[in-house]
Structure formats: C-alpha cells, structure tokens
Amino acid sequence: MGRRIHFVVDPQGWCCMGLIIFVWLYNTIFIPKVILFPHYEEGHISVVAILCYYFCSLFCIASLLRASVADPGKLPENPKIPITEREYWELCNKCNMMRPKRSHHCSRCGHCVRRMDHHCPWINNCVGEDNHWLFLQLCFYTQILSCYTLILDFCHYYYFLPLKKENWDVFVFRHELALLRISAFMGLIILGGISGLFYTQLMGLFTDTTSIEKMSNCCEDISRPRKPWQQTFSEVFGTRWKILWFIPFRQRQPLRVPYHFANHV
C-alpha cells in the first residue's frame, strides 16, 4: 500500500511463515465449521460471534502478510545525508555504507535496516522502522485470535448446549474431538510464545529501546526512557490517532522525527 515490496529469499523463513499460515488456516476453517456455524444454526450463539472471529482472523493474516513483505527500512546504496545530521551517522563495518545511528546490519538479509529491532523468521523479514507497527499488530491480533479459539474450544464442551449433530460432515463428526484438541494445543503454544514476545516489544517501546540494543547492552543513553510513551508509540505507528494503531489496512506516514532525537531530548 504505497510502499515497495521487500522479499527475503530464505528457505528457513519460508518454512516458519508457512507453519504460521497453516495454523491460521486450520483454525479459520475448522473452528467455524465445528463450533461457530453449528451452534449458530441451533440458536446457541449470535451472528456477532461469527463476525468477530472472522474479523480477528482477517486482521491477523493481513498484519502477517504485510509485515512479511513490507520494507523494514532498508537503507539505499547512496543515502542522502542532511548536513545538519551528518554527525549522527556512522559507517557500517560490514557493508561499508553510511547509516544513521540506531541502525543495524542484518547478516541474514545482507543490508542495514533503520532502527532494526530484530530479524524474525516467523515473518521471514526484519523488524525495523517501517514495519515495526505491523509486527506489533500481528502479535496483538494473534493473541486475540488464540484466546478466542481457546474460549470457543472450552465453551463447546463445557458451556454450550449439546448439538443435535444432524447433517454434519462425516469427517468432522468422526474426528471432532481430535480436531479440537489439535486446535487447543496450537492455541496454547502460540498464545504462550506470542504473549512473551508482545510483552518484550511493549517494554521496548516504553523505554524506546530495540531488542538489539538490549542484547548489546551498550546503549545506556538510549535504554533510559526519554520520551512519553504516547510519543514513542506515535513514532512507531506513524500517527497520533490511537484508533489507527489497530488498523493494518493503511499506509504508515513517518512523523519525520530526526534520527538523533532519542539522544537529545
């Protein structure tokens, strides 16, 4: 959406992303077929529950696909350095190119990325200045979808009224318990992993620190919180309108904050 597509050739990343898409497809196909639609037809739930599930699923896959193909902030070969900001640029010792401070060279992608947080194999892309907001949305909606799925799995057996099971698909009828156990297992694994990752990302935003800066443990000035959290979030999401922080179907507009702002507030 207004940005060039960034495609990383990495078989390991393709496998990881393919696994995530498989889990998404599994729950998007079988959960409505086994739980939502049958209970809706028998009047146990309203259509709102189905629409909410599909909206969560849509936002989850949209943020995943956009985060994986969005340019994370790759620096051009001959960047134009403003005269007033030259002292805040440095030479990369791996690709011998000038880059703004807080950039990092990704060995897997082979180039420097502005305000790089980390390289994520699950989206087969770096998480940097231009797609960090999409990665945060992916973590957020993945948690919501996983929680929603686990709640539906639980309610199907312990809360909803028993289904009459008339006109059911033979495969679904025979393997209902196995399908839901697989769904619950995948939901617990993903929810546990994503919750920890999302917490780490939020703490990084509150302190205006990337994951690489935390691991390097050499950016004492940057590691201290120097901005209000609203400002840091606004810079990452490209807007001060908080409602837009949750929408993946838009184009991010940088707030034009200087690269050295974090060190000179």
C-alpha positions as CSV (number, residue, x, y, z in Angstrom):
1,M,0.0,0.0,0.0
2,G,2.2,2.7,-1.3
3,R,5.5,1.0,-0.3
4,R,7.8,-1.2,-2.3
5,I,7.6,-4.9,-1.6
6,H,10.5,-6.4,0.3
7,F,11.0,-10.1,-0.4
8,V,13.6,-12.1,1.5
9,V,15.0,-15.3,-0.1
10,D,15.3,-17.6,3.0
11,P,14.1,-21.2,2.9
12,Q,14.1,-21.3,6.7
13,G,11.9,-18.2,6.9
14,W,9.5,-19.7,4.3
15,C,9.1,-22.8,6.4
16,C,8.4,-20.8,9.6
17,M,6.0,-18.5,7.9
18,G,4.3,-21.4,6.2
19,L,3.8,-23.0,9.6
20,I,2.1,-19.9,10.9
21,I,-0.2,-19.7,7.8
22,F,-1.1,-23.4,8.3
23,V,-2.1,-22.8,11.9
24,W,-4.2,-19.8,10.8
25,L,-5.9,-21.7,8.0
26,Y,-6.6,-24.7,10.3
27,N,-8.4,-22.5,12.9
28,T,-10.1,-20.3,10.3
29,I,-11.6,-23.4,8.6
30,F,-12.3,-25.9,11.3
31,I,-13.3,-23.7,14.3
32,P,-16.3,-22.1,12.4
33,K,-17.2,-25.5,10.9
34,V,-17.1,-27.4,14.1
35,I,-18.2,-24.8,16.6
36,L,-19.5,-21.5,15.3
37,F,-21.8,-22.4,12.5
38,P,-23.4,-25.5,14.2
39,H,-24.1,-23.5,17.4
40,Y,-25.4,-20.6,15.4
41,E,-27.8,-22.8,13.4
42,E,-29.2,-24.2,16.6
43,G,-29.5,-20.7,18.2
44,H,-26.9,-21.1,20.9
45,I,-24.8,-18.1,19.7
46,S,-25.5,-14.9,17.6
47,V,-24.0,-14.0,14.3
48,V,-21.9,-11.4,16.1
49,A,-19.7,-14.1,17.5
50,I,-19.0,-15.4,14.0
51,L,-18.3,-11.9,12.6
52,C,-15.9,-11.1,15.4
53,Y,-14.0,-14.3,14.8
54,Y,-13.6,-13.6,11.1
55,F,-12.6,-10.0,11.8
56,C,-9.9,-11.1,14.2
57,S,-8.8,-13.7,11.7
58,L,-8.7,-11.2,8.8
59,F,-6.7,-8.6,10.8
60,C,-4.3,-11.3,11.9
61,I,-3.5,-12.6,8.4
62,A,-3.4,-9.0,7.0
63,S,-0.8,-7.9,9.5
64,L,1.2,-11.1,9.0
65,L,1.3,-10.7,5.2
66,R,2.0,-7.0,5.2
67,A,4.8,-7.3,7.9
68,S,6.4,-10.1,5.8
69,V,6.6,-8.2,2.5
70,A,6.9,-4.6,3.8
71,D,10.2,-2.8,3.5
72,P,11.5,-2.7,7.1
73,G,13.6,0.3,6.5
74,K,16.4,-0.8,4.2
75,L,18.9,1.9,3.5
76,P,19.6,2.9,-0.1
77,E,23.1,2.3,-1.5
78,N,23.9,6.1,-1.7
79,P,21.8,7.7,1.1
80,K,21.4,11.5,1.1
81,I,22.7,12.7,4.4
82,P,21.4,16.1,5.6
83,I,24.2,18.4,6.5
84,T,22.7,19.1,9.9
85,E,22.6,15.3,10.7
86,R,26.0,14.1,9.4
87,E,27.4,13.8,12.9
88,Y,24.6,11.4,13.8
89,W,25.5,8.9,11.0
90,E,28.2,6.3,11.1
91,L,30.0,3.8,8.9
92,C,28.8,0.2,8.9
93,N,31.9,-2.1,9.3
94,K,30.1,-4.9,7.4
95,C,28.8,-3.3,4.3
96,N,30.9,-0.1,4.4
97,M,27.9,2.1,3.9
98,M,26.9,5.2,5.9
99,R,23.9,4.7,8.1
100,P,22.0,6.7,10.8
101,K,22.7,5.7,14.4
102,R,20.5,3.0,15.9
103,S,20.6,1.2,12.5
104,H,21.9,-2.3,12.4
105,H,23.3,-4.7,9.7
106,C,21.2,-7.8,9.2
107,S,23.5,-10.7,8.3
108,R,20.6,-12.8,7.0
109,C,19.3,-10.1,4.7
110,G,22.7,-8.6,3.9
111,H,21.9,-4.9,4.4
112,C,21.4,-2.3,7.1
113,V,18.0,-1.5,8.4
114,R,16.9,1.7,10.1
115,R,16.1,1.2,13.8
116,M,16.2,-2.5,13.4
117,D,14.6,-4.4,16.3
118,H,15.4,-8.0,15.2
119,H,15.2,-10.4,12.3
120,C,12.1,-12.5,12.7
121,P,12.0,-15.9,10.9
122,W,8.2,-16.2,11.5
123,I,7.5,-13.3,9.1
124,N,10.7,-14.0,7.1
125,N,11.7,-10.4,7.4
126,C,13.5,-7.9,9.6
127,V,11.5,-5.8,12.0
128,G,12.6,-2.3,11.5
129,E,11.4,1.3,11.5
130,D,8.9,0.9,8.6
131,N,7.2,-2.4,9.6
132,H,7.6,-2.5,13.4
133,W,4.0,-1.3,13.7
134,L,2.7,-4.2,11.6
135,F,4.7,-6.7,13.7
136,L,3.1,-5.3,16.9
137,Q,-0.3,-5.6,15.3
138,L,0.5,-9.2,14.3
139,C,1.4,-10.0,17.9
140,F,-1.7,-8.3,19.2
141,Y,-4.2,-9.9,16.9
142,T,-2.6,-13.3,17.2
143,Q,-3.1,-13.2,20.9
144,I,-6.7,-12.2,20.5
145,L,-7.4,-15.0,17.9
146,S,-5.7,-17.6,20.1
147,C,-7.6,-16.6,23.2
148,Y,-10.9,-16.5,21.2
149,T,-10.2,-20.0,19.8
150,L,-9.4,-21.4,23.2
151,I,-12.5,-19.9,24.7
152,L,-14.6,-21.5,21.9
153,D,-12.9,-24.9,22.4
154,F,-13.7,-24.7,26.1
155,C,-17.3,-23.5,25.7
156,H,-18.1,-26.1,23.1
157,Y,-17.7,-28.9,25.7
158,Y,-18.4,-27.3,29.0
159,Y,-20.9,-24.4,28.4
160,F,-22.8,-24.6,25.1
161,L,-25.8,-26.9,24.8
162,P,-25.1,-30.3,23.1
163,L,-25.5,-30.2,19.3
164,K,-28.0,-32.4,17.6
165,K,-25.3,-33.2,15.0
166,E,-27.7,-33.6,12.1
167,N,-26.5,-33.2,8.6
168,W,-22.9,-32.9,9.8
169,D,-19.9,-33.6,7.6
170,V,-18.9,-37.2,8.1
171,F,-15.2,-36.4,8.6
172,V,-15.9,-33.6,11.0
173,F,-18.3,-35.7,13.0
174,R,-15.9,-38.6,13.3
175,H,-12.8,-36.6,14.2
176,E,-14.4,-33.7,16.2
177,L,-12.5,-34.4,19.4
178,A,-9.2,-34.8,17.7
179,L,-9.7,-31.6,15.6
180,L,-10.5,-29.5,18.7
181,R,-7.6,-31.0,20.7
182,I,-5.2,-30.0,18.0
183,S,-6.7,-26.6,17.9
184,A,-6.4,-26.1,21.6
185,F,-2.8,-27.4,21.6
186,M,-1.8,-25.0,18.9
187,G,-3.6,-22.2,20.6
188,L,-1.8,-22.7,23.9
189,I,1.6,-22.9,22.3
190,I,1.1,-19.8,20.2
191,L,-0.5,-17.8,23.0
192,G,2.3,-18.6,25.3
193,G,5.1,-17.7,22.8
194,I,3.4,-14.6,21.4
195,S,2.4,-13.2,24.9
196,G,6.1,-13.2,26.0
197,L,7.2,-11.7,22.7
198,F,4.5,-9.0,22.8
199,Y,5.4,-8.1,26.4
200,T,9.1,-7.7,25.4
201,Q,8.1,-5.5,22.5
202,L,5.9,-3.3,24.7
203,M,8.6,-2.8,27.2
204,G,11.0,-1.9,24.4
205,L,8.5,0.8,23.3
206,F,8.0,2.2,26.8
207,T,11.8,2.6,27.2
208,D,12.4,3.5,23.5
209,T,14.9,0.6,23.1
210,T,15.2,-2.0,20.4
211,S,15.8,-5.7,21.1
212,I,19.3,-5.4,19.6
213,E,20.1,-2.5,21.9
214,K,19.0,-4.5,24.9
215,M,21.1,-7.5,23.9
216,S,24.2,-5.4,23.0
217,N,23.9,-3.7,26.5
218,C,26.0,-0.8,25.2
219,C,23.4,2.0,24.7
220,E,22.9,3.4,28.2
221,D,21.6,6.7,27.0
222,I,19.1,5.1,24.7
223,S,18.0,2.5,27.3
224,R,16.7,5.2,29.6
225,P,13.1,6.4,28.9
226,R,13.4,9.9,27.4
227,K,10.0,10.3,25.8
228,P,6.4,10.0,26.8
229,W,5.1,6.6,25.8
230,Q,2.5,8.2,23.6
231,Q,5.1,9.9,21.6
232,T,7.2,6.7,21.1
233,F,4.1,4.7,20.0
234,S,3.1,7.6,17.7
235,E,6.5,7.5,16.0
236,V,6.4,3.7,15.6
237,F,2.8,3.6,14.2
238,G,3.2,6.8,12.2
239,T,0.2,8.6,13.6
240,R,-1.0,10.2,16.8
241,W,-4.6,8.9,16.3
242,K,-4.7,5.9,18.6
243,I,-7.6,4.2,16.8
244,L,-5.4,3.9,13.7
245,W,-2.8,2.0,15.7
246,F,-5.1,-1.1,15.4
247,I,-5.7,-0.9,11.6
248,P,-3.3,-2.8,9.3
249,F,-5.1,-1.7,6.1
250,R,-3.4,1.7,5.9
251,Q,-0.2,3.4,4.8
252,R,2.1,4.5,7.6
253,Q,3.3,8.1,7.4
254,P,6.6,8.8,9.2
255,L,6.4,11.7,11.7
256,R,9.7,13.0,10.4
257,V,11.5,12.7,13.7
258,P,15.3,13.2,13.4
259,Y,17.3,10.1,13.9
260,H,19.2,11.6,16.8
261,F,16.1,12.8,18.6
262,A,16.2,9.9,21.2
263,N,19.6,11.1,22.4
264,H,18.9,14.8,22.5
265,V,15.5,15.3,24.2
